[in-house]
Amino acid sequence: MPSAAPLALLFDLDGTLADSIALLLASFHHTFDSRGAARPTDDQWIAGIGTPLISQMRQFARDEDEAQQMILTYRAFQIIHHDEMLHEFEGVGETLAILKARHHPTALVTSKSNELAHRALDWLHLADYVDIVVGMDSTERHKPDPAPVFHALQALGAEPRGALFLGDSPHDIAAGNAAGVISVAALWGPFSRTVLSEARPNYLLEHIRQLPALVSRLDALREA
C-alpha cells in the first residue's frame, strides 16, 4: 500500500506564529483614543482577534462610516509600528523548518489582509516555510466560517482528513472543526486554556516545539 501523503499543515498568524498582541492592542488603543470613541476593554477587543478587523470595529463603532474611518486610523498606526512590535514566538522558525524539511505542504490562514500577512512572514523570515497565504482578501467569508480553511486545502490539493490547523483562538478552532480538519489549539496566545477547551479542539499544545512530535504521531496513525 502506498504511503499516505504528509499532513497538510495550516497555521494562523497573530497569536500563533507571530507575537503580535502588543501591536494589535496598541493599534486598538490609538484608534479609539485618537478618535474620541468609547473604548471597549482589552478583553473585549482580544475576544475578536482572529476575525476580520471590520467585524471587530462594527461591534463598537456608532455606524458604518465611523467603522471604516477607524480602520484607516488603526491600519496607519499598525503599519508604522509593525516591524518594531512584531516578533516571532520562540521556536516558530525552527519548528517550521523541521516540518518543511519533512515535505509537509503548508498554508497560512489568517483574517489579516494578504498584504500585511506577507509583510509579517517576510519580516519574521518565515516566508520560505509557507506555500500558500489565505488572508482576508482570499475569501468572501472568514473565520469562524470554514471557507478560508477549505480555500487553503484546495490550493494545497489536500483533503480535510489529511490536514491539521493550528490556531490560538476559538475562531480558528471553530473554522477547523467545521472544515473537518484536525484542530490544534495554541496555548501560547492571548486566549486561556478554558476558552480554547470550550471550542473543542482535537489537541492542545503548550509550545509550538511540540508540534513536530504530534504531527509524526498523526502521520503514523494514518499509515497504520
Secondary structure, DSSP 8 states (H G I E B T S, - for coil): -------EEEE--BTTTEE-HHHHHHHHHHHHHHTT-----HHHHHHTTTS-HHHHHHHHSSSHHHHHHHHHHHHHHHHHHHHHH-EE-TTHHHHHHHHHHTT--EEEE-SS-HHHHHHHHHHTT-GGG-SEEE-GGG-SS-TTSSHHHHHHHHHHT--GGGEEEEESSHHHHHHHHHHTSEEEEETTSSS-HHHHHHT--SEEESSGGGHHHHHHHHHHHHH-
